[in-house]
Amino acid sequence: VTVAATAVALVIGGSALVWPDGPGGADAARPARYLNAMLGSRPAVTLPQTPDRLNAVVFSPDGRLLAAAGEDSTVRLYDATERRQTAVLKGHAHAVFSLAFSPDGRTLASAGYDGTVVLWDVPRGRKRAVLSPGQGVIGTVAFSLDGRLLAAAGTRGVQVWDAGTRRPLRSFGHGEAHFVTAFGPRGELAVAGTETLRLWHPAKRSEPTVLGTTGTFVRAVAVSPYGTSVAAAGDNGRVTLWDLQTRRPTAVLGHDRSVHAVAFGPDGQTLAAASGSTVTVWHVASRSKVRTLTGHTGTVAAVGYSPDGRLLVTAGHDNTLRLWDLTSP
């Protein structure tokens, strides 16, 4: 084999990768890039750019699909393995702010500025139903983990439906904005108003209880997979963790800018938080940073783990979706 007179070689396990220099001498970065590619530590995969800013992204329960939505009022489905767009769903009149798959993955709920919750038949790629809860602009939509309940939080309160019959069950907070909500594993619903975090068990017909006040506008909440804690994040750049047994805050994770999205990993050991154009992955127990993900050129509005916890997807106001391999160094 003949190679260029001046070359860079990288030997791994007795095999050599050889490539010529670039102009002006050896490119020292090239060996690192090749090594990273072999070991899986490569930059994020960027999916095809969307026409407008993205506000929401979520993996399907089996990890095969990604759904993303934003300012152009559409919902886009992607094959998560092949990294290609498979469908564009049209049914909203304005921007979409939130997405949620049902636990069986057959239904996708989307909600946003037009005040409606659209339920999509995922296998057929078509609209199944439209719910108009009368809660104003809807910031968040969520399914309970058993798939029986569907909740939407908006500028006029929170509405909960029977997900099977789509019959309204309960509502609260009429006239008060509740933009974010998330279900826990035992049917508990964490709901944030402007600065107040509440816990509600709609199936038990109990009244919401106040967990605490964050002191800032809350932009995101998440309940840990085992229902032990709640994370709330907002404009002050802090993610506050509450212990659901003691109902007390246990930690504050600081960031430089407003935090727009948070998500617990499937095992509950890590928490991803989006602040500005970066995403920080935290180890929950030690309150230490595991890694910082950079690459977006605009605000990161949404984050989500794959069901196996190996991938993190991020959606931003730079019109891009990025997939990060969390198993790489």
N, C-alpha and C positions, 0 to 999 in steps of 0.2 A: 504494500500500500504506500502510495506517495502522498506526502502532505506538504503544505507550504513550508518554506524554509524557516519562517518564524511562526510559531504556533503556541497555543495554550492547551495543555493536556490535564485531564482530571482522571485519576485512577481510583476506582471503587471496586473492592472485592476482586481484584485482579483484572478487571476490564477497564479499558481506557476510552474516554471520550476525547476526541481531538478535533479542534476547529482552528482556522486561521485567525491571525490578528485582524483587527480593524485598522483603518488608516491611522498612522501616528503611534503605533505600538500596541502592546497587548491590552485587551479590554479586561481589566481585573474583575469587573462586575459579572462577566459572562459565566465564569465557573460557578459563581454563587447562584445565578439564575438556573443553570442546568442542574445543579445539585438540588435546589429547592423543588424543581419540577419533578425530579426523581423521587424525592422523599415526601411529596405532597404539600410542601410549604410554599404554595404559590399565591400570588395576589388574588384578590376576589374575582370571581367570574361575574362580568357585567352582562346582564341580559339586554336585548334590543331596547333602545331608548323609546320612551313613550312620548306622545305629543305634548303633554303638560305635566305639571307637578304631581307627584304621588303622595297620597296621604295615608294609605293603608296597605298592608300585605299580610298574608297568612298562608301557612302550609296546610294542605289537606291532612286529615288524621292518619292516612297511610303514607304520607310523605311523597306521593307521586305527583301531586299538583301544587302549583302556587297560584294564588289569586291576588291581584293587585288592582288598586283603584285610586283615582285622584280627581284633579280639577276638570278633566275633560268629560266627566259624568259617566264614563264607561267602566265596566269591570273586565279585566283581562285575565285569562287563564293561561298558564304555562305548564308545559311538561317539565318537571323539576329535574329529571334525569338528562333529557336531551337539550335542555335550556332553550326551548323554542315556544313561541306563542301558539296556542291551539284554538283560542276562541276570544271574541270580543262581545260582551253582553251589554245590550243597550236597553235601559229602562228607567233611568233617572233623568230628571230635568236639569239638575245642577250637580255641583261637586259631590263626590262620595267621600265620606270621612272614616267609615268603619266597615270591616268585613268579618264574618265568622262562619266557619263550617259547622254543620251538625256533626255529632260524634260518629255517625255512620258514613259521613263524607258525601252523602247523596244530595244534601241541600246546602246552599250557600246563601247567607243573609247579607245584604248590603244596605247601608243607610247613610244619610247625609243631609245636605243643605235643604233639599226639597221637603223634608219632614216625613218621608216615607221609608218603610222597610220593604225591600224587594226580596222575595224568596225565589231562588233559582234552582231549577232541576239540573243538577250538575251533569249526570250522564247524557242528558238530551240537549244540554246547552240552551235551555229556554226558560222563560219566566213561568213560575208556578203560581205566585200570588203576590199581591201588594197590600201591605198593612199601612193604615194611616192612623197612628196613635194619637195625634193631636198634641204632641209634646214639643212642637216647634222644630227648630233645627236639631237634628239628632247627631250627637257626637260619638256614641258608641252603641254597638249591638253585640249581644253575646248569647250563646246557648249554654244551658247548664250541662254539666259533664255527663249526666244520664240522658240528655237529649229531650227531656220532658218539658223544659221551660225555655222561653225565649224572652230576653229583656232588651229594652232600648232606653237610653238615657238622653235627654235633650234639654232645651232651654226652658221647658215648662214642667219638667218632672221626669219620672221613670214609669214605664209601662211594662208589665209582665204578661205574657200569653202562655196558654197551653200550646206547645209547639206542634202537637199532632193535629188538634182541631182548629188551631189558630184563634181560639176563643180568649178574649181578654180576661185575665184573672184578677190582678191587683195593680194598683198604681199608688204612688205617693209623691209628695213634694210639688204639688200643683202650684205653678207660679214661681217656683224656684229652680234655677238652672242646675242640672246635674249632667255634666258632659261626659263623665267617664264611669264605667262600671265593669266588673269582672266577677265571674262565678268561681267559687271554690269547690273542692271535691265533695263536700257534704251539702251542697245546695245553697250555701251562704253567698250572699251577693254584696260585694264591696262597692260602695257608691260614693262618689266624691261630688260635692257641690263646689262652690267657688273656693272655699278654703277648708271645708269640713269633710272629714271622712266618716262614713257611716257603714254599719254592717246590718244586713237585712236577711231574713229567712222567709222569703215570700210563700214557700210551701207550708210553713208552720203558722201563717197568718199572724205573725208577731210584728210589732212595730219596730222600725229601725232604731238601732242604738248608736250613739256617737262614740267613735273610737278616739277621735281627737281632732285638733285643729292644726293645720300645717303652717299657717302664717303666710301662705302664698297661693296664687291661683294654681289649682291642681290640673295637670294636663294628662296624667296617665296613672292608672292603678293596675296592680297585678296581685293575684293570690297565689301563694306557693302551691306546688302540686299536692302536698300532703295537708294543706290547710292549716299550717302552723303560723304563717305570717302573711302580712299584706305589705306591699310596697306602694308608696304614693310619691309622685314626683311632680315638680312644677317649675314656676318661673324663677325661683330663687336658686336654681341649680342644685338642689338637694333631693336625694331620694331617701325618704324616711321609712324605716322598717318597723312595723308594729307586731308584737307578739299577740296572737289571737286568743291565747289562754289567759294571759294576765291583762290584756287590753292596754298594754303600755308600749310606748316606743322603745326600741332596743338599740337602734343604730341610725346614724345619718351618714350617707355616702355623698361626698361633695364633688361638684363639677364646676367648670368655669362659666358655663352658660346655662340657659333654661334647658330643662330635660323634657323632651317631647314624647318619649316612649320608653317603656320598661317591659321586660319579659323575664320570667324565671325559666331556667333550663328544665327539661323533663324530670331530672332527678332532684331538683330543688337546691342543688349545691351552688349553682351560679346564677347571676342576674345580669342581663344585658341592659344598658341604659344609653339612650341616644341624647347627646348634648351638642348642639351646633351641628357641625358636619362630621363629628367623630362618634364612635360607639365604644364604650368601656364595658368590658366583661369583668364582673366582680366575683370573688369567692365569698359566698354569703357568710359562712361561719367565722372566717378570719377577718372579714371586712377589707380584704386586700385586692388590688387590681391584678387580674390574670393577664389581660392584654388590652391594648387600645387599637381599634381598627380605624384606619384613615384611608381616604380615597374619594369620598363624596365631595363635591364642590358646592353643595347647598345643604340646607338643614335636613337632617335625617328625621323623618316624621314617623317612621314605624319600624319595629324590629320583631322578629319571630324565629323561634328555634324549630328545626325539623324534629319530628317525633322521636328520633333516636339520639338527638342532641349533638349530632356530628356537624351539622351545618347551621349557620345563622343567616337569615335573609334580612336585608335592610332596604328601605324605600325612602327616596329623598326628593327634595324640591329641586334637584338637578335633573329630574325626569328619569332617573335610573334606578334599577333594581340590582343589588349586588348579593352574591352568595359567597359566604366565607367558610372555609374549611377549619373548624375548630379543633380538629385532630392534629393539625400540623403544628410545628414548633412556633 
